[in-house]
Amino acid sequence: MKTRITELLGIEYPIVQGGMAWVADYHLAAAVAGAGGLGLIGAGGAPASAVIEQIKQCKALTDKPFGVNIMLLNPEADAIAQAIVDMGVKVVTTGAGSPEKYMAMWKEAGVKVIPVVASVAMAKRMERCGADALVAEGTESGGHIGELTTMALVPQVVDAVSIPVIAAGGIADGRGFAAALMLGACGVQMGTRFLVAKETNIHANYKERVEKASDIDTQVTGRSTGHPVRALRNAMTRQYLKLEKEGAGFEELEYLTLGGLRKAVVDGDVKNGSVMAGQIAGLVNRQQTCAEIIQEITDEAKQVMSDRCKLL
Ligand SMILES: Cc1cc2nc3c(=O)[nH]c(=O)nc-3n(C[C@H](O)[C@H](O)[C@H](O)COP(=O)(O)O)c2cc1C
């Protein structure tokens, strides 16, 4: 399945596994890479030494291309950015800010740079500063989110830039994949679907919550602080939203979510932790290997595209 993204990254299928903090370790990244997609290690807030170890382990498991997602607010972002160059990582995706200050260093080293954007303005800025491609991420996504839906964001970003665009947010099957291609994307990034992959090392309670989720089970906390996050509803989101309604301050709200994702992923505390997942969780109800996920989505996309063509 060739698109500008498979050609740019040297992968078989234009399917990217989101670089999810605490979730996307080297097991998952290597499994996705081995299955022909782009696997990403999610650096999140981890120290550089831990990310370096993850990269080493991933290299030991696969010789296919894989990448690292850097959360630019990480206090050790500089060291991680340097490690990417030193260790010959092929691709970097970036979130929570602009990667402009690392761009020259990465480009010189031949690293493909793919910022995650949630608006046309940011997309244009990233293209101007040398990005190789973009992830346009809609508000349906799990985790930190922007305002626009995938349906509205992707075609507007596609029209605004000439570099290839990967669609993210609310895509978990072949229909979503095909729809993204129709909107002009050259690939898709999925997070929620990969949460329940067999190779994903998260607590069984987390996987179970995602598998049992329905279409209306996510809530967005943090709109009042300017840092909206989508997660499955639980005691923590209910309390957060109550406090937000009462006008609680930033610090009180932050305290409630401190280490929330770790609590859910590592401890399996799905009541008080942050069980980040996207609106598409209602469609995600089976644990499969990454290879099965990628194969199924690709086959289904090809099928729906050919069925639609027959209808026209
Ligand atoms: C648990 C979780 C953690 C995430 N962490 C990050 C992150 O650290 N950096 C990032 O750029 N995106 C992060 N994301 C977003 C994903 O990479 C991906 O873009 C998003 O999940 C796509 O939408 P979907 O959930 O509808 O598939 C996270 C998503 C989830 C569900």
The ligand as an SDF file (V2000), in Angstrom:
LIG
                    3D

 31 33  0  0  0  0  0  0  0  0999 V2000
   -3.0560    6.9970   26.6280 C   0  0  0  0  0  0  0  0  0  0  0  0
   -2.6510    7.9760   25.5670 C   0  0  0  0  0  0  0  0  0  0  0  0
   -1.4650    8.6910   25.7180 C   0  0  0  0  0  0  0  0  0  0  0  0
   -1.0510    9.5830   24.7310 C   0  0  0  0  0  0  0  0  0  0  0  0
    0.1500   10.2260   24.8660 N   0  0  0  0  0  0  0  0  0  0  0  0
    0.6010   11.0210   23.8490 C   0  0  0  0  0  0  0  0  0  0  0  0
    1.9060   11.6150   23.9250 C   0  0  0  0  0  0  0  0  0  0  0  0
    2.6400   11.4390   24.9030 O   0  0  0  0  0  0  0  0  0  0  0  0
    2.3170   12.3720   22.8660 N   0  0  0  0  0  0  0  0  0  0  0  0
    1.5250   12.5760   21.7520 C   0  0  0  0  0  0  0  0  0  0  0  0
    1.9490   13.2790   20.8250 O   0  0  0  0  0  0  0  0  0  0  0  0
    0.2950   12.0070   21.6580 N   0  0  0  0  0  0  0  0  0  0  0  0
   -0.1680   11.2410   22.6730 C   0  0  0  0  0  0  0  0  0  0  0  0
   -1.4130   10.6310   22.5660 N   0  0  0  0  0  0  0  0  0  0  0  0
   -2.1820   10.7910   21.2970 C   0  0  0  0  0  0  0  0  0  0  0  0
   -1.8830    9.6100   20.3410 C   0  0  0  0  0  0  0  0  0  0  0  0
   -0.5430    9.6040   19.9650 O   0  0  0  0  0  0  0  0  0  0  0  0
   -2.7660    9.6480   19.0760 C   0  0  0  0  0  0  0  0  0  0  0  0
   -2.4880   10.7800   18.2810 O   0  0  0  0  0  0  0  0  0  0  0  0
   -4.2380    9.6530   19.4120 C   0  0  0  0  0  0  0  0  0  0  0  0
   -4.5090    8.6500   20.3720 O   0  0  0  0  0  0  0  0  0  0  0  0
   -5.0600    9.3860   18.1510 C   0  0  0  0  0  0  0  0  0  0  0  0
   -6.4350    9.3850   18.4030 O   0  0  0  0  0  0  0  0  0  0  0  0
   -7.2590    8.0510   18.8050 P   0  0  0  0  0  0  0  0  0  0  0  0
   -7.0300    7.8760   20.2660 O   0  0  0  0  0  0  0  0  0  0  0  0
   -8.6650    8.4160   18.4850 O   0  0  0  0  0  0  0  0  0  0  0  0
   -6.7260    6.9230   17.9880 O   0  0  0  0  0  0  0  0  0  0  0  0
   -1.8610    9.7790   23.5660 C   0  0  0  0  0  0  0  0  0  0  0  0
   -3.0670    9.0690   23.4370 C   0  0  0  0  0  0  0  0  0  0  0  0
   -3.4620    8.1690   24.4200 C   0  0  0  0  0  0  0  0  0  0  0  0
   -4.7500    7.4000   24.2350 C   0  0  0  0  0  0  0  0  0  0  0  0
  1  2  1  0
  2  3  1  0
  2 30  2  0
  3  4  2  0
  4  5  1  0
  4 28  1  0
  5  6  2  0
  6  7  1  0
  6 13  1  0
  7  8  2  0
  7  9  1  0
  9 10  1  0
 10 11  2  0
 10 12  1  0
 12 13  2  0
 13 14  1  0
 14 15  1  0
 14 28  1  0
 15 16  1  0
 16 17  1  0
 16 18  1  0
 18 19  1  0
 18 20  1  0
 20 21  1  0
 20 22  1  0
 22 23  1  0
 23 24  1  0
 24 25  2  0
 24 26  1  0
 24 27  1  0
 28 29  2  0
 29 30  1  0
 30 31  1  0
M  END
$$$$
